[in-house]
Amino acid sequence: MLPQPKTLFLGFFMSVPDQTPAPPDFYSAPPPFIPAAVGVAFLSCPMLLTLVGGSGVAAFITSVGAASEELFRGDRLPPLPFPDISATPGSCTDP
């Protein structure tokens, strides 16, 4: 093996470190397949459509709820014959 070369640094000799490459780091993440800017550009349109569509769905559900309230309002339902509770003997509501 050859001796390492010496360099002069501020009047002192010091050895030059080996210039061997570091081993590959297998635990680091690989570079992304698609750059982030391209991903944001492709996903912005579907996100905006989702927001607009969500507000439309919310308005539709609100209108369906209002229509169901009108359908099941008390003046349109037939009267149901309920028995008189106070007339039955042995009821628990008597004082």
Secondary structure, 3 states (H helix, E strand, C coil): CCCCCEEEECCEEEECCCCCCCCCCCCCCCCCCCCHHHHHHHHHHHHHHHHHHHHHHHHHHHHHHHHHHHHCCHHHCCCCCCCCHHHCCCCCCCC
